[in-house]
């Protein structure tokens, strides 16, 4: 099964990431990778309660990396592998400007 992750920033062309199903991380490995990136990038919770949903991490990590982070092909591939594995979806759109994730 193929997976496609699209990341949309406020400016610039959308970032399209494609991988085959064999490249997708397991749920636990994907969550761990997103957690590590969330902390490394010093991301802030989106909610006043401090609760961080998985979709929030997907958005915040993309925002923290910015378009320049996605220029690193290895990191972008790891991001796509983690997003697809964590959300268990083959098609994911991450709209950073609108802070939305859709399937």
JOZI-V653654 format. One record per helix or strand of 3 or more residues. SS is the DSSP state (helix for helix, strand for strand). FROM is the first residue (numbers start at 1). LEN is the number of residues. If there is no record, write none. Layout:
ss;from;len
SS;FROM;LEN
SS;FROM;LEN
This chain:
ss;from;len
strand;2;7
strand;15;6
helix;21;3
helix;27;14
helix;54;17
helix;73;15
strand;91;5
strand;100;3
